[in-house]
């Protein structure tokens, strides 16, 4: 066995894996494109449907009519013909106030390579509609209600044929995605949402006050990569060495994934920096994240495979995010209340206690008798110090924090699970998902250790009466509360 070549190949795969994405619009997306061409006697529509990996999984069960696990061109084209009536029934073309029927000239489906040996389904229709009343001029509206509410890219282009001029259009005369084959990177964060178009056309001269059809840059119109984590499951053969390298890669990718925005790093740090946490607490937090994230991937994978007709997976993501935000908000409010009361000297015993004790100071001893400690500080023989209790850690709140950090499953892990099922490598897929979750948790645990160490530095006697240090537990609880509110708001808006 040539270990050098294996290592070079594995390193190359990992470089691609770390830098690459799956479908540009996300594994859940359903994307649509329409090019409306206005001719003298008819309207032609080039309609394209592009499904990412996860919705494609469900459609392929319909494609495979002979249940042999393969998808022939005949099966794909039969699928395209079968779904055409339902798909076209949700497209409305109105010319001069009259709904015109749509006729399918050609329907073709094909599969393209997606993440983790999964496929991306692409269906293309060529549609015509006869222009009523001769078609010398008129007003046209186009509306597509297919997959309404699903996340994805929706693009409409209007194109006048020879001898026809389009004006007063709310759609543009050029596209940007090459019929959903090349998505512009600078628009992925806010994909196009063009589901309807309205314009006027004429074979004569346009009115003087009309606005000619324009391109997206304001000019008048003249007459798949593979997913980082999911690629680990698609190796040609799983040998012990390849499996070992895959496990290491899964752990590393999970750790790197935790460094991306989100995943509760700030919350973990704010929780532990002002507390009396220990290594045991940080380890428990990491274990909770691992279990929650792994179970979340399994659950969402099962929903995607067996219940997507009733529950859309992408609709669950904002709900899970909101639940995570509520947990963080509850933890923050609870901590803020208890830490603020402790800082003000109103702990469980109202910040007062009485005791009598004696101790010696080297060459002498004395008895303090019965005295009271109220508020933040008091003195013994002129030496001022504090009896403010450290912020306590609740195992219940620690578990809730871990659940909130692992509640949102990584789409890459979900794609890997689906790919593992399609390749009959379920056991290996489960193992990689678990190791990926351990990598994610390892980063969060390391963050916890770092903040625990930081807290020990602040716990020096010389800093005992520093007001900023005393306020740190209260401030960290306030930060957690704000983060929880922000997570709730963002999930609600999405």
Secondary structure, 3 states (H helix, E strand, C coil): CCHHHHHHHHHHHHHHHHHCCCCCCCCCCEEEEEEEEECCCEEEEEEEEEECHHHHHHHHHHHCCCCCCCCCHHHHHHHHHHHHHHHHCCEEEEECCEECCCEEEEEEEEEEECHHHCEEEEEEEEEEEECHHHHCEEEEEEEECCCCCCCCCEEEEEEECCCCEEECCCCECCCCCCCCCCCCHHHHHHCCECCEEEEEEECCCCCCCCCECECCCCCECCCCCCCCCHHHHHCCCCCHHHHHHHHHHHHHHHHHHHCCCCCCHHHHHHHHHCECCCHHHHHHHHHHHHHHHHHHHHHHHHHHHHCCCCCCHHHHHHHHHHHHHHHHHHHHHHHHHHHHHHHCCCCCCCCCEEEEEEEECCCCEEEEEEEEECCCEEEECCEEEECCCCECCCHHHHHHHHHHHHCCCCHHHHHHHHHHHHCCCHHHHHHHHHHHHHHHHHHHHHHHHHHHHHHHHHCCHHHCCCHHHHHHHHHHHHHHHHHHHHHHHHHHHC
